[in-house]
Amino acid sequence: MKKTRFITFSAIIAAVYAAMTLVVAPLSYGPIQIRLSESLTILAAFTPAAVPGLFFGCLIANLYTGNIIDIIFGSLTTLAAAVLTYKLRKRHWLAPLPPVVLNAVVVGYYLTLQYGGLLPMNILTVGAGQFVACYILPIYFIINFDKIKRSGA
């Protein structure tokens, strides 16, 4: 039963991550991006099932690009970030940091190779998008959870 539940949670997280990425595809890809689905990386602090779920969701979303570098390195970066988020689960404010830092550096680096531009600028833009997705969005929903719940949404 535990294994079935783990696989089910992973699959749901993967599906939601991929869907969130693809629904707002213009925002999710390129040198300036805010991948809203990255807000789900905080789930790794709550359940280990999120680790494979985030990886496969990112892999599916990155398959959409057809870009082999993004498919391999972007997905592996999300996997590493999810593992580190899980390991930092007891340090609530630090838990969202691995996706911000790892994606800023790794994705910023390969976007520089692909699209050009200055590496520090690409790291900054990807990092800023990650910060919004991993810190600002979850905090917004936590603060407004009661309002959202009362509205019936």
JOFEN-V448791 format. One record per backbone hydrogen bond with DSSP energy under -0.5 kcal/mol. CO is the residue of the C=O (numbers start at 1). NH is the residue of the N-H. If there is no record, write none. Layout:
CO,NH
CO,NH
This chain:
1,5
2,6
3,7
4,8
5,9
6,10
7,11
8,12
9,13
10,14
11,15
12,16
13,17
14,18
15,19
16,20
17,21
18,22
19,23
20,24
22,25
24,27
24,28
25,28
25,29
27,34
31,33
34,36
35,38
36,39
37,40
38,41
39,42
40,43
41,44
42,45
43,46
43,47
47,50
48,51
48,52
49,53
50,54
51,55
52,56
53,57
54,58
55,59
56,60
57,61
58,62
59,63
60,64
61,64
62,65
62,66
62,67
63,66
66,68
67,71
68,72
69,73
69,74
70,74
70,75
71,75
72,76
73,77
74,78
75,79
76,80
77,81
78,82
79,83
80,84
81,85
82,86
83,87
84,88
86,89
88,91
90,92
91,94
91,95
92,96
94,97
94,98
96,100
97,101
98,102
99,103
100,104
101,105
102,106
102,107
103,107
103,108
104,108
105,109
106,110
107,111
108,112
109,113
110,114
111,115
111,116
112,116
118,122
119,123
120,124
121,125
122,126
123,127
124,128
125,129
126,130
127,131
128,132
129,133
130,134
131,135
131,136
132,137
135,139
136,140
137,141
138,142
139,143
140,144
142,145
144,148
145,149
146,150
147,151
148,152
148,153
149,152
